[in-house]
Amino acid sequence: MLTQTLPQTPGEAWAKIRSGAWRGVTSGVAPGFVQANLAILPRELAFDFLLFCQRNPRPCPLLEVIEAGQVEPALTAPGADIRTDIPGYRVYEKGQLTGEVDSLLGLWRDDLVSFLLGCSFSFEAALADAGIPLRHQEMRCNVPMYLTNIATNPAGAFSGPMVVSMRPVPHDKIVRAVQVTSRFPATHGAPVHIGDPSVIGIRDISRPDFGDPVEIRPGEEPVFWACGVTPQAVALNSRPSLMITHAPGYMFVTGQRDADYAVL
């Protein structure tokens, strides 16, 4: 049986995930440490995806690119293994989701290039410190994520819609939420939209495309941030021969402190 205690440090998270002792959504794991989205592609597609990230820094803020065949994120998480230290992975082939796995050991190839992208879970501790509620943590579920009508800037083989994550924020704390998250451009930064979901193409906020629905209470407004699940929407749209990602909400915990990525 898996323990429900959240790992409190990156090393503990890697060890427990690698051994199978813990699996779950990583919101709240290793507080104060940066979490990352993952995209893995064959070498022949890596430059196009790197260019895509450079052209779309809000949904795809690059933290590290791991060279072909290498499995250690030497810059952001020395000692970790990108194949085993994420609680859940997704495999896309030619635009189809073909598998969800707990480990990449059986799928790894020497031509695979890994990209770590900043994640909004990283600024949640700062939001909590500012007195802003995190409803998905209160409800013990995954953050809701939605496909939008916001187009990304295409690059080479890659194009598609932006994905956003949503957190309900009390009206009197919205300005503070913008201020807090603006300090973290490497983990998506300020919101991309506040208020009416239909403006960005979301028809039913109670039915997220990824993650779980959360309650929006009277006096609260939905606030939307660019999301690192965007590459999965791009994979469905662009149909690369292979893209491996994290499962939505199941992030990679780096060894970097949130404060190291904050700007004044």
C-alpha beads as a LAMMPS data file, in Angstrom:
LAMMPS data file: protein, C-alpha beads

264 atoms
263 bonds

1 atom types
1 bond types

-500.0 500.0 xlo xhi
-500.0 500.0 ylo yhi
-500.0 500.0 zlo zhi

Masses

1 110.0

Atoms # bond

1 1 1 0.000 0.000 0.000
2 1 1 1.290 3.442 -0.894
3 1 1 1.934 5.889 1.908
4 1 1 -0.124 9.081 1.759
5 1 1 2.507 11.252 3.462
6 1 1 3.771 13.868 1.022
7 1 1 7.541 13.806 0.473
8 1 1 9.084 16.912 2.032
9 1 1 12.398 17.166 0.151
10 1 1 13.457 16.524 -3.458
11 1 1 15.661 13.592 -2.446
12 1 1 12.820 12.003 -0.503
13 1 1 10.483 12.507 -3.452
14 1 1 12.895 10.892 -5.930
15 1 1 13.576 7.927 -3.646
16 1 1 9.926 7.242 -2.799
17 1 1 8.746 7.604 -6.384
18 1 1 11.609 5.485 -7.736
19 1 1 10.880 2.682 -5.255
20 1 1 7.114 2.831 -5.811
21 1 1 6.500 3.804 -2.174
22 1 1 4.629 6.976 -3.189
23 1 1 2.564 7.968 -6.219
24 1 1 0.357 10.985 -6.486
25 1 1 -0.245 14.546 -7.579
26 1 1 2.807 16.589 -6.593
27 1 1 1.101 19.823 -5.524
28 1 1 2.420 20.387 -1.997
29 1 1 5.373 18.005 -2.390
30 1 1 8.781 19.358 -1.271
31 1 1 7.505 22.843 -0.385
32 1 1 9.828 25.608 -1.518
33 1 1 11.375 23.622 -4.373
34 1 1 10.728 24.195 -8.070
35 1 1 8.636 21.597 -9.874
36 1 1 8.889 20.951 -13.595
37 1 1 6.880 19.709 -16.546
38 1 1 8.532 17.148 -18.799
39 1 1 8.661 16.653 -22.561
40 1 1 10.894 14.016 -24.182
41 1 1 11.397 13.819 -27.937
42 1 1 13.635 12.073 -30.461
43 1 1 16.777 14.016 -31.358
44 1 1 15.521 14.867 -34.858
45 1 1 12.597 16.830 -33.349
46 1 1 14.502 18.428 -30.477
47 1 1 15.561 21.641 -32.244
48 1 1 12.025 22.366 -33.420
49 1 1 10.730 21.888 -29.881
50 1 1 13.490 24.042 -28.406
51 1 1 12.471 26.786 -30.849
52 1 1 8.825 26.259 -29.895
53 1 1 9.679 26.798 -26.216
54 1 1 11.663 29.940 -27.009
55 1 1 8.706 31.347 -28.941
56 1 1 6.231 30.408 -26.175
57 1 1 7.923 31.212 -22.856
58 1 1 4.674 31.620 -20.892
59 1 1 3.401 28.024 -21.270
60 1 1 6.849 26.502 -21.919
61 1 1 9.480 28.247 -19.742
62 1 1 12.666 26.234 -20.173
63 1 1 14.549 25.201 -17.033
64 1 1 16.898 22.599 -18.510
65 1 1 17.532 20.603 -21.682
66 1 1 19.083 17.180 -21.065
67 1 1 21.258 15.947 -23.914
68 1 1 20.317 12.934 -26.003
69 1 1 20.538 9.686 -24.077
70 1 1 21.340 11.332 -20.738
71 1 1 18.993 10.687 -17.810
72 1 1 20.327 12.949 -15.041
73 1 1 19.112 16.576 -14.878
74 1 1 22.597 17.686 -13.880
75 1 1 21.778 21.399 -13.686
76 1 1 18.481 21.351 -11.790
77 1 1 18.451 17.999 -9.981
78 1 1 21.854 16.262 -9.655
79 1 1 21.378 12.645 -8.630
80 1 1 17.864 12.303 -10.031
81 1 1 16.828 10.039 -12.920
82 1 1 14.344 11.435 -15.419
83 1 1 13.192 7.890 -16.282
84 1 1 12.042 6.903 -12.790
85 1 1 11.571 9.944 -10.543
86 1 1 8.209 11.252 -11.787
87 1 1 5.049 9.619 -10.381
88 1 1 3.402 9.180 -13.780
89 1 1 4.281 9.457 -17.491
90 1 1 2.271 9.623 -20.698
91 1 1 3.365 8.301 -24.090
92 1 1 2.085 9.913 -27.302
93 1 1 2.730 8.372 -30.730
94 1 1 1.653 10.188 -33.904
95 1 1 -0.857 12.266 -31.991
96 1 1 -2.376 9.392 -30.034
97 1 1 -2.062 8.759 -26.300
98 1 1 -0.789 5.178 -26.373
99 1 1 0.228 4.569 -22.787
100 1 1 0.493 5.733 -19.186
101 1 1 3.416 4.247 -17.256
102 1 1 5.182 4.583 -13.895
103 1 1 8.692 4.258 -15.341
104 1 1 10.513 4.850 -18.610
105 1 1 13.162 2.175 -18.053
106 1 1 11.575 -0.095 -20.629
107 1 1 11.041 2.687 -23.170
108 1 1 14.328 4.571 -22.965
109 1 1 16.396 5.173 -26.097
110 1 1 19.775 6.806 -26.622
111 1 1 18.328 9.352 -29.071
112 1 1 15.840 10.885 -26.617
113 1 1 16.256 14.525 -25.568
114 1 1 14.494 15.677 -22.385
115 1 1 13.098 19.149 -21.681
116 1 1 12.192 20.381 -18.196
117 1 1 9.739 23.286 -18.167
118 1 1 8.697 25.445 -15.217
119 1 1 5.461 24.498 -13.412
120 1 1 2.921 26.663 -11.587
121 1 1 2.999 24.303 -8.588
122 1 1 6.281 26.086 -7.858
123 1 1 4.618 29.386 -6.947
124 1 1 1.839 27.847 -4.854
125 1 1 3.819 28.160 -1.617
126 1 1 4.157 31.892 -2.299
127 1 1 0.410 32.149 -2.972
128 1 1 -0.344 30.323 0.282
129 1 1 2.062 32.597 2.180
130 1 1 0.116 35.574 0.774
131 1 1 -3.138 34.179 2.170
132 1 1 -4.500 33.051 -1.192
133 1 1 -6.397 29.744 -0.989
134 1 1 -5.412 26.726 -3.048
135 1 1 -8.708 24.980 -3.578
136 1 1 -7.273 21.837 -5.213
137 1 1 -5.088 21.275 -2.161
138 1 1 -8.060 21.854 0.157
139 1 1 -10.076 19.308 -1.848
140 1 1 -7.090 16.921 -2.136
141 1 1 -7.351 16.718 -5.899
142 1 1 -5.473 17.769 -9.014
143 1 1 -5.553 21.360 -10.270
144 1 1 -8.069 21.869 -13.140
145 1 1 -6.530 22.465 -16.570
146 1 1 -8.247 23.526 -19.783
147 1 1 -7.642 23.712 -23.514
148 1 1 -8.129 27.280 -24.748
149 1 1 -8.575 29.229 -27.951
150 1 1 -5.231 30.952 -27.312
151 1 1 -2.927 29.859 -30.129
152 1 1 0.734 29.244 -29.443
153 1 1 3.391 30.554 -31.804
154 1 1 4.263 27.659 -34.140
155 1 1 7.816 26.473 -34.668
156 1 1 8.903 23.814 -37.124
157 1 1 6.813 20.702 -36.574
158 1 1 5.024 22.066 -33.505
159 1 1 1.826 24.081 -33.110
160 1 1 -1.355 23.953 -31.098
161 1 1 -3.475 25.621 -28.403
162 1 1 -2.308 26.851 -25.024
163 1 1 -3.421 24.941 -21.938
164 1 1 -4.151 26.882 -18.742
165 1 1 -4.482 25.931 -15.091
166 1 1 -7.169 27.567 -12.950
167 1 1 -7.302 28.575 -9.283
168 1 1 -10.291 30.396 -7.758
169 1 1 -9.167 33.600 -6.029
170 1 1 -11.236 35.906 -3.782
171 1 1 -11.970 39.233 -5.462
172 1 1 -10.007 41.189 -2.872
173 1 1 -6.904 39.035 -3.382
174 1 1 -6.683 38.998 -7.182
175 1 1 -4.241 41.901 -7.398
176 1 1 -2.051 40.212 -4.799
177 1 1 -2.167 36.905 -6.734
178 1 1 -0.980 38.729 -9.865
179 1 1 1.803 40.445 -7.932
180 1 1 2.979 37.225 -6.294
181 1 1 3.070 35.097 -9.426
182 1 1 4.585 37.853 -11.575
183 1 1 7.772 37.304 -9.580
184 1 1 8.121 33.785 -11.029
185 1 1 8.430 34.096 -14.836
186 1 1 10.375 30.811 -14.985
187 1 1 7.301 28.997 -13.656
188 1 1 4.648 30.655 -15.870
189 1 1 4.525 34.057 -14.172
190 1 1 1.391 36.222 -14.027
191 1 1 -2.060 34.984 -15.095
192 1 1 -2.969 35.016 -18.774
193 1 1 -6.683 35.584 -18.059
194 1 1 -8.972 36.530 -15.178
195 1 1 -12.730 36.028 -15.132
196 1 1 -15.138 34.830 -17.834
197 1 1 -13.824 31.442 -19.075
198 1 1 -15.682 31.701 -22.383
199 1 1 -13.392 34.538 -23.492
200 1 1 -10.545 32.036 -23.805
201 1 1 -12.692 29.275 -25.274
202 1 1 -13.640 27.327 -22.130
203 1 1 -17.286 26.303 -22.488
204 1 1 -17.817 24.542 -19.159
205 1 1 -15.507 25.345 -16.275
206 1 1 -16.925 22.407 -14.328
207 1 1 -15.440 20.006 -16.898
208 1 1 -11.652 20.490 -17.147
209 1 1 -9.780 18.800 -19.985
210 1 1 -7.090 17.663 -17.542
211 1 1 -7.080 17.384 -13.756
212 1 1 -10.160 17.703 -11.537
213 1 1 -12.962 20.243 -11.150
214 1 1 -12.843 22.460 -8.074
215 1 1 -15.454 24.565 -6.317
216 1 1 -15.640 28.280 -7.143
217 1 1 -17.324 29.968 -4.195
218 1 1 -19.294 33.216 -4.069
219 1 1 -16.944 36.162 -4.004
220 1 1 -14.284 34.321 -6.017
221 1 1 -13.120 34.709 -9.604
222 1 1 -11.455 32.019 -11.742
223 1 1 -7.854 32.985 -12.462
224 1 1 -5.961 31.238 -15.266
225 1 1 -2.230 30.699 -15.683
226 1 1 -0.351 29.321 -18.698
227 1 1 0.288 25.628 -18.128
228 1 1 3.093 23.212 -18.964
229 1 1 0.568 20.637 -20.158
230 1 1 0.556 22.712 -23.364
231 1 1 3.112 20.344 -25.000
232 1 1 0.578 17.526 -24.620
233 1 1 -2.008 19.545 -26.539
234 1 1 0.709 20.293 -29.092
235 1 1 1.480 16.563 -29.352
236 1 1 -2.162 15.828 -30.127
237 1 1 -2.255 18.607 -32.719
238 1 1 1.176 18.176 -34.342
239 1 1 1.374 14.368 -34.193
240 1 1 5.137 13.871 -33.644
241 1 1 6.360 10.292 -34.033
242 1 1 6.958 10.144 -30.263
243 1 1 6.542 12.493 -27.308
244 1 1 6.796 11.356 -23.688
245 1 1 5.479 13.695 -21.001
246 1 1 4.575 13.741 -17.333
247 1 1 0.984 12.853 -16.501
248 1 1 -0.901 16.113 -15.792
249 1 1 -0.329 17.122 -12.157
250 1 1 2.403 14.501 -11.670
251 1 1 5.449 16.707 -11.893
252 1 1 9.214 16.361 -11.581
253 1 1 10.559 17.882 -8.354
254 1 1 13.869 19.640 -8.940
255 1 1 16.568 20.429 -6.418
256 1 1 16.237 24.169 -7.091
257 1 1 14.632 26.568 -4.619
258 1 1 11.620 28.627 -5.688
259 1 1 13.368 31.718 -4.340
260 1 1 16.261 31.187 -6.758
261 1 1 13.877 31.804 -9.673
262 1 1 12.046 34.774 -8.185
263 1 1 12.598 38.273 -9.549
264 1 1 12.170 41.481 -7.575

Bonds

1 1 1 2
2 1 2 3
3 1 3 4
4 1 4 5
5 1 5 6
6 1 6 7
7 1 7 8
8 1 8 9
9 1 9 10
10 1 10 11
11 1 11 12
12 1 12 13
13 1 13 14
14 1 14 15
15 1 15 16
16 1 16 17
17 1 17 18
18 1 18 19
19 1 19 20
20 1 20 21
21 1 21 22
22 1 22 23
23 1 23 24
24 1 24 25
25 1 25 26
26 1 26 27
27 1 27 28
28 1 28 29
29 1 29 30
30 1 30 31
31 1 31 32
32 1 32 33
33 1 33 34
34 1 34 35
35 1 35 36
36 1 36 37
37 1 37 38
38 1 38 39
39 1 39 40
40 1 40 41
41 1 41 42
42 1 42 43
43 1 43 44
44 1 44 45
45 1 45 46
46 1 46 47
47 1 47 48
48 1 48 49
49 1 49 50
50 1 50 51
51 1 51 52
52 1 52 53
53 1 53 54
54 1 54 55
55 1 55 56
56 1 56 57
57 1 57 58
58 1 58 59
59 1 59 60
60 1 60 61
61 1 61 62
62 1 62 63
63 1 63 64
64 1 64 65
65 1 65 66
66 1 66 67
67 1 67 68
68 1 68 69
69 1 69 70
70 1 70 71
71 1 71 72
72 1 72 73
73 1 73 74
74 1 74 75
75 1 75 76
76 1 76 77
77 1 77 78
78 1 78 79
79 1 79 80
80 1 80 81
81 1 81 82
82 1 82 83
83 1 83 84
84 1 84 85
85 1 85 86
86 1 86 87
87 1 87 88
88 1 88 89
89 1 89 90
90 1 90 91
91 1 91 92
92 1 92 93
93 1 93 94
94 1 94 95
95 1 95 96
96 1 96 97
97 1 97 98
98 1 98 99
99 1 99 100
100 1 100 101
101 1 101 102
102 1 102 103
103 1 103 104
104 1 104 105
105 1 105 106
106 1 106 107
107 1 107 108
108 1 108 109
109 1 109 110
110 1 110 111
111 1 111 112
112 1 112 113
113 1 113 114
114 1 114 115
115 1 115 116
116 1 116 117
117 1 117 118
118 1 118 119
119 1 119 120
120 1 120 121
121 1 121 122
122 1 122 123
123 1 123 124
124 1 124 125
125 1 125 126
126 1 126 127
127 1 127 128
128 1 128 129
129 1 129 130
130 1 130 131
131 1 131 132
132 1 132 133
133 1 133 134
134 1 134 135
135 1 135 136
136 1 136 137
137 1 137 138
138 1 138 139
139 1 139 140
140 1 140 141
141 1 141 142
142 1 142 143
143 1 143 144
144 1 144 145
145 1 145 146
146 1 146 147
147 1 147 148
148 1 148 149
149 1 149 150
150 1 150 151
151 1 151 152
152 1 152 153
153 1 153 154
154 1 154 155
155 1 155 156
156 1 156 157
157 1 157 158
158 1 158 159
159 1 159 160
160 1 160 161
161 1 161 162
162 1 162 163
163 1 163 164
164 1 164 165
165 1 165 166
166 1 166 167
167 1 167 168
168 1 168 169
169 1 169 170
170 1 170 171
171 1 171 172
172 1 172 173
173 1 173 174
174 1 174 175
175 1 175 176
176 1 176 177
177 1 177 178
178 1 178 179
179 1 179 180
180 1 180 181
181 1 181 182
182 1 182 183
183 1 183 184
184 1 184 185
185 1 185 186
186 1 186 187
187 1 187 188
188 1 188 189
189 1 189 190
190 1 190 191
191 1 191 192
192 1 192 193
193 1 193 194
194 1 194 195
195 1 195 196
196 1 196 197
197 1 197 198
198 1 198 199
199 1 199 200
200 1 200 201
201 1 201 202
202 1 202 203
203 1 203 204
204 1 204 205
205 1 205 206
206 1 206 207
207 1 207 208
208 1 208 209
209 1 209 210
210 1 210 211
211 1 211 212
212 1 212 213
213 1 213 214
214 1 214 215
215 1 215 216
216 1 216 217
217 1 217 218
218 1 218 219
219 1 219 220
220 1 220 221
221 1 221 222
222 1 222 223
223 1 223 224
224 1 224 225
225 1 225 226
226 1 226 227
227 1 227 228
228 1 228 229
229 1 229 230
230 1 230 231
231 1 231 232
232 1 232 233
233 1 233 234
234 1 234 235
235 1 235 236
236 1 236 237
237 1 237 238
238 1 238 239
239 1 239 240
240 1 240 241
241 1 241 242
242 1 242 243
243 1 243 244
244 1 244 245
245 1 245 246
246 1 246 247
247 1 247 248
248 1 248 249
249 1 249 250
250 1 250 251
251 1 251 252
252 1 252 253
253 1 253 254
254 1 254 255
255 1 255 256
256 1 256 257
257 1 257 258
258 1 258 259
259 1 259 260
260 1 260 261
261 1 261 262
262 1 262 263
263 1 263 264
